[in-house]
Amino acid sequence: MFIFLYLEYKENKIIDNLNNSEKYLKNAINDSRIKEDIGETYYYLHLVYDEYAKLDNNNSGYSKEECQKLSNEYLQKSKDLGYKHFMDK
């Protein structure tokens, strides 16, 4: 679900889709018990925060700098868990 919301945001730039994607991804981390699933979730959170950092009117509650820091942090967590997105393989 959260991936579709992210992709919907990418296509239509409706900020609610990006906000909901962030919410579902954070919940997925709390609910996930499989290391690879968490790595994938971190990867998608990286994408969400990367998009927040690009917004001129960022209503995420984080500054652009914080969003970029979180994006980098989640990408590193994903890599540390061994997750490789199909585009990166």
N, C-alpha and C positions, 0 to 999 in steps of 0.2 A: 504494500500500500504506500509506504513512505517513498519508495523509489518512483512510483507513478506520480505522486504529488510533486516531487522534485522535477521530473521530466515535464510535467504540465506547467510548472513555473517557467522552465527554460523556454517552452514554446510560447506561452501567453503572458509571461511576466506579471502574473497575479501574485502579489506578495503573500496573501493568505496561504497559498499552496506551499510556498517556501517555509513559512512559519509553522504550518502543520507538519511538514516533512521533518523539521527540526524536532518538534515535540514527539512524533512517533519514533524517530531514530533514538532519541534519548531513552524513551520507554523500552525500546527493543534491547538496548544495552543492559538495562536493569533486569530484563526477563530472560536474556540469553544465557545458556549454560555451555555453549559450544564455542571453543576458541576461534575457529574459522568464521563463524557467524558474527562474532564480536568484531573481528578484523574487518569484515565487509561493512558492518555498521559504522565503524570508525571511518572507513573510507568515504562513505556517503555523507557522514557528518562533515568531513573535510570539504566536500563539494558544496554543502549548504553554507558553511561559513565563508568559503571562497566567494560565493555569490553575494552574501551579505556585505563582504568587504568591497565589492564592486559597485554597490548601490550608492547613489547620491543621497537619497532619502532613506537611510537605514533605520528602520524602526524595530530592530531586533533587541534593543536595549544595550548593545555593545558598540563601542567605537569601531571605526574601520581598522584601526591598529589591533584592537582586541580580537576582531573577527579574523584578521590575517594570522594572528598568533594562534588562535584556536584551530584554524584551518591547518596550519603547519603541524600543530601538536597532534591532531587527530590523524593526519596522514602518517606521521611517524609511528603512532600507536598501531595503526593498521599494518605498516611495514614490519614493525617489531613482532607482530603476531603471525607474520608470514603470508598475509593476504596479498594477492596480486590480482588486480582487476583485469578482466579479459582484454582491455585495451592496452594494458601495460605488459602483457605476456609476450 
